Amino acid sequence: MGKSVATVEQEVQQTLTMPVLTPYKMGRFHLSHRMVMPPMTRQRSWNNIPQPHAAVYYSQRATKGGLIISEATVISEAARGYKDTPGIWSKEQVEAWKPIVDAVHAKGGIFFCQIWHVGRASTYEYQPNGQAPISSTSNGLKPQVQANADEPAKFSPPRSLTADEIPQVLDQYRLAARNAMEAGFDGVEIHGAHGYLLDQFMKDHINDRTDQYGGSLENRCRFALEVVEAVANEIGADRVGLRLSPYADYLDSGDSNPTALGVYMAESLNKYGILYCHMVEPRMKLSEESFETTESLVPMRKAFRGTFIVAGGYDKEDGNKAVAENRTDLVSFGRLFLSNPDLPKRFELNAPLTKHNRSTYCLPDPVVGYTDYPFLENTA
């Protein structure tokens, strides 16, 4: 049985008015749709150098006026915690990023670089001279099972960063942001989520300091806001975003009052005038599982005056609903973009979606599970 004319017309109408496919002006950037490809670590940048296969991967997923945020990109040698993640601290890395950025721009895409310091989620082997990783605390992380690993990852005991050393780390963020602009990126997203360095300062389950960077909510957020200010001063606030996950417990990064933390950060960001805030839904407390929860990002959405982006297990239906109900401006679709390079087109045509294969997320292969997901015309 074919579809009735009325059904077809109804589907066409739904597509025409699909909220995530409507245009949006984000500061100086004119987005043709509201579907964001968020940062996803893929571990294919050998020796921390971005590779030519990344140009294929990102440009496959680029659309005219579509926003892509790069995989987490480390700001310094000491900021590393995982094998083969890209960096942006050296001249060689900047040069390696240029053709990748050019490939996205050739498709009309808008490309931001997510800049990252893992803090205590590291080991001596990643640290210059085998030193201890830095954090807000000297308490170490319990071993954690991570994507594609059977054995839990073990972390080396960190050392607590002194207040006097913080300006040096701010300089690393500043340099990374400047390098991202030199590589041709349109802006940077500061990684302040998921239990990495900035989150280690913000969350009270980790931060046990007694100086001006610990204790009260204001003190715990001070370092993250100093990073925002430093980066905004370096490249312009209208090219800066921040990613936060107040509710997440990744890497033992819980907080006793995540709503207060999220709202305080959202309000505080207004004084720097940054472009966007990218926040992870409360339902994504852990990386793969989605939890039922009554908590929501609406208070942060209301508090923040720039562009608001939500992330965390979104599909077509609830992404459209979030935009329709004005709970967000833009929606991140991670795993869907990973396995459907032409995701906006598939939404538009109501086409079936390819399922992602978790076991190939971080394979060191330049093609498998990376650039070999099919486009619509190849699935017929």
Buried (B, 14 or more C-beta within 10 A) or exposed (E): EEEEEEEEEEEEEEEEEBBBBBEBEBBEBEBBBBBBBBBBBBBBBEEBBBBEBBBBBBBBBBBEBBBBBBBBBBBBBBBBBBBBBBBBBBEEBBEBBBBBBBBBBEBEBBBBBBBBBBBBBBBEEBBEEEEBBBBBBBBBBEEBEBEEEEEEBEBBBBBBBEEEEBEEBBBBBBBBBBBBBBBBBBBBBBBBBBBBBBBBBBBBBBBEBEEEBBBEBEBBBBBBBBBBBBBBEBBBBBBBBBBBBBBBBBBBBBBEEBBEBBBBBBBBBEEBBBBBBBBBBBBBBEEEEEEEEEBBBEBBBBBBBBBBBBBBBBEBEBBBBBBEEEBBBBBBBBBBBBBBBBBBBBBBEEBEBBEBBEEBBBBEEBEEBBBEBEEBEEEE
